Amino acid sequence: MALNRTETAKRFLAKEIEKLSEQERQVVERFIHRGRIARNVAHEFEEQLTAGQRVADHIAEIIGSWRFIIIQSMLLAVWVALNITAYIYRWDPYPFILLNLALSFQAAYSAPIIMMSQNRQSEKDHLQAKNDYEVNLKAELEIMQLHEKFNELRDFLWVDLVCMQQLQIEMLERLAAEGGSQDE
């Protein structure tokens, strides 16, 4: 049976197995030996994250939310309103230099954190795409194997059907010969 699966893999890929990429060769080997391909890439990726990476992802998740944007917008509006309407103590009068400094600090720290999180997400997506390719390749090989089995089964049954039909013809010829000899 393994030889049949090997032939299916060679026929489907139209290459010798040795000429395939390492990734494709591993998929074919798992197909031949009925190994498992699918895995939970997200879970594997999460297990490898360091504490700093988890914190960065959490911060990026917070900063990229509508809740953060609404709260920050409200705080900015309150800051500006209080500094414009205050009669006695304006801690940051117009042009709001302290506010600009605070927002610059926020941008200086949040941008690299968001970029790191996006890079990790891109790497995770790449791993997921690689896993999807492997699963799809193995699924195609399995489908080809099923087609071959159905074709073999159909051919086998066709031969049996022809043999049965031949026997029926012989029986009919005997019956016709016996019936013809009784009429005489």
Salt bridges, closest charged atoms under 4 A:
GLU16 OE1 - LYS10 NZ 3.83
GLU22 OE1 - ARG25 NH2 2.89
GLU29 OE1 - HIS33 NE2 3.37
GLU44 OE1 - ARG39 NE 3.15
GLU46 OE2 - LYS124 NZ 3.68
GLU47 OE2 - HIS43 NE2 2.76
ASP57 OD1 - ARG120 NH2 2.84
GLU134 OE1 - ARG39 NH1 3.53
GLU142 OE2 - ARG5 NH2 2.65
GLU142 OE2 - LYS138 NZ 3.91
GLU148 OE2 - ARG11 NH2 2.52
ASP155 OD1 - ARG154 NH2 3.56
